[in-house]
């Protein structure tokens, strides 16, 4: 009954993978002609932010992680693209989402609720999986932050 | 006593009261318990003689710690597993077996469980085959002598011999299948929580899962806010650096493939590249004919980008061409 815990793998790809993806998405953005108009900075910010998240999701392993999947799906919805997942995973997450609805009774579940709201795709995971995904998410986020920080530092005027 | 009754889900055995003498006997059924009021010796007799001798030996050997009380369960003769009996009075000799109780969590259980945890490590070695776990219902009324430990590993190694799982539950916890599953789940969650704790800086000192979770949530939120702020800064910086981005992308090749990919190296290298002129950039590229594992990927990527930026800047044809050669 007590299954041995398989070693939890939280290795994140190196920083250059993240950097690569982010720069690619950035250069994609710049290709758009409306991008560099100085007025609509808000739009630009939003686009850059979205590009950052999407590139992070792709760098972190595409659709093999739940949160990256949810991120990509969310992004794709806005742009009306279709993200292709393996059908089995889709069904599993859907079922899990339904069975997760009724749980916030315990004390700990309330905390997990907050975490679910933060981590993308959190509603579809069980608590233990949620924690694992959060660990990976935190690693990826910090990696992305480092990349962006380097970029900004490199590009800002001396 | 039937084996099926012994296994897994047993109903809560009511408020079974312990004998005042401190004798502990495993319930195998209420009637059995009553039979055993006198002592563990009658139960001992049921065991095969070799096992009994082993038990006696074992009972003598373990070091005396005031809190250690051993639990023994009596294996029905059908099963070949060994069991140890609980002996009365001498708390030092006994190991406690999990008992099911309804509401009798005693407060002393908490400190004692932790101290006993180190013990099983010794005792499992000494009494490897001799000690079996068995799920059963026990009432812990004797606070001094009873300590429950969890030995899931023991149960798993006996699984091949026996048809059901032997589990030693913690003190004051049930042993039926539901709570076992619950406990397994809890363990998983705690293990992963520990992982998270190491990840988030400053979480090691905090005790208690609620606070740790708070800290983690704060960390995630701060990271997300950082991303947002950095993207704002990038957006503001961006229009200025049309031409610079190419050099960044080009010099990216060199900086990425430098030995260490650590953050400091990255940070040091990148500002460096920006102020490079095109000349020095060329020279640097030519001087570094490295074979990069990323080579194919980069070629493709930079090639693509080079096409894109062509429209933007004609001034940067040179670095682009150099990139193509890579």
Boltz contact constraints between the chains, C-beta under 6 A:
constraints:
  - contact:
      token1: [A, 1]
      token2: [B, 165]
      max_distance: 6.0
  - contact:
      token1: [A, 1]
      token2: [B, 180]
      max_distance: 6.0
  - contact:
      token1: [A, 2]
      token2: [B, 152]
      max_distance: 6.0
  - contact:
      token1: [A, 2]
      token2: [B, 184]
      max_distance: 6.0
  - contact:
      token1: [A, 14]
      token2: [B, 261]
      max_distance: 6.0
  - contact:
      token1: [A, 15]
      token2: [B, 261]
      max_distance: 6.0
  - contact:
      token1: [A, 16]
      token2: [B, 256]
      max_distance: 6.0
  - contact:
      token1: [A, 16]
      token2: [B, 261]
      max_distance: 6.0
  - contact:
      token1: [A, 27]
      token2: [B, 305]
      max_distance: 6.0
  - contact:
      token1: [A, 27]
      token2: [B, 308]
      max_distance: 6.0
  - contact:
      token1: [A, 31]
      token2: [B, 308]
      max_distance: 6.0
  - contact:
      token1: [A, 36]
      token2: [B, 239]
      max_distance: 6.0
  - contact:
      token1: [A, 38]
      token2: [B, 239]
      max_distance: 6.0
  - contact:
      token1: [A, 41]
      token2: [B, 235]
      max_distance: 6.0
  - contact:
      token1: [A, 44]
      token2: [B, 235]
      max_distance: 6.0
  - contact:
      token1: [A, 45]
      token2: [B, 231]
      max_distance: 6.0
  - contact:
      token1: [A, 45]
      token2: [B, 232]
      max_distance: 6.0
  - contact:
      token1: [A, 45]
      token2: [B, 235]
      max_distance: 6.0
  - contact:
      token1: [A, 48]
      token2: [B, 231]
      max_distance: 6.0
  - contact:
      token1: [A, 48]
      token2: [B, 234]
      max_distance: 6.0
  - contact:
      token1: [A, 48]
      token2: [B, 235]
      max_distance: 6.0
  - contact:
      token1: [A, 49]
      token2: [B, 228]
      max_distance: 6.0
  - contact:
      token1: [A, 49]
      token2: [B, 231]
      max_distance: 6.0
  - contact:
      token1: [A, 52]
      token2: [B, 227]
      max_distance: 6.0
  - contact:
      token1: [A, 52]
      token2: [B, 231]
      max_distance: 6.0
  - contact:
      token1: [A, 111]
      token2: [B, 213]
      max_distance: 6.0
  - contact:
      token1: [A, 114]
      token2: [B, 217]
      max_distance: 6.0
  - contact:
      token1: [A, 118]
      token2: [B, 220]
      max_distance: 6.0
  - contact:
      token1: [A, 127]
      token2: [B, 189]
      max_distance: 6.0
  - contact:
      token1: [A, 128]
      token2: [B, 188]
      max_distance: 6.0
  - contact:
      token1: [A, 128]
      token2: [B, 189]
      max_distance: 6.0
  - contact:
      token1: [A, 128]
      token2: [B, 192]
      max_distance: 6.0
  - contact:
      token1: [A, 131]
      token2: [B, 192]
      max_distance: 6.0
  - contact:
      token1: [A, 131]
      token2: [B, 193]
      max_distance: 6.0
  - contact:
      token1: [A, 132]
      token2: [B, 192]
      max_distance: 6.0
  - contact:
      token1: [A, 135]
      token2: [B, 195]
      max_distance: 6.0
  - contact:
      token1: [A, 135]
      token2: [B, 196]
      max_distance: 6.0
  - contact:
      token1: [A, 135]
      token2: [B, 199]
      max_distance: 6.0
  - contact:
      token1: [A, 138]
      token2: [B, 199]
      max_distance: 6.0
  - contact:
      token1: [A, 141]
      token2: [B, 223]
      max_distance: 6.0
  - contact:
      token1: [A, 145]
      token2: [B, 226]
      max_distance: 6.0
  - contact:
      token1: [A, 146]
      token2: [B, 263]
      max_distance: 6.0
  - contact:
      token1: [A, 148]
      token2: [B, 230]
      max_distance: 6.0
  - contact:
      token1: [A, 150]
      token2: [B, 266]
      max_distance: 6.0
  - contact:
      token1: [A, 150]
      token2: [B, 267]
      max_distance: 6.0
  - contact:
      token1: [A, 150]
      token2: [B, 270]
      max_distance: 6.0
  - contact:
      token1: [A, 152]
      token2: [B, 230]
      max_distance: 6.0
  - contact:
      token1: [A, 152]
      token2: [B, 233]
      max_distance: 6.0
  - contact:
      token1: [A, 152]
      token2: [B, 234]
      max_distance: 6.0
  - contact:
      token1: [A, 154]
      token2: [B, 270]
      max_distance: 6.0
  - contact:
      token1: [A, 154]
      token2: [B, 271]
      max_distance: 6.0
  - contact:
      token1: [A, 154]
      token2: [B, 274]
      max_distance: 6.0
  - contact:
      token1: [A, 155]
      token2: [B, 237]
      max_distance: 6.0
  - contact:
      token1: [A, 155]
      token2: [B, 241]
      max_distance: 6.0
  - contact:
      token1: [A, 156]
      token2: [B, 237]
      max_distance: 6.0
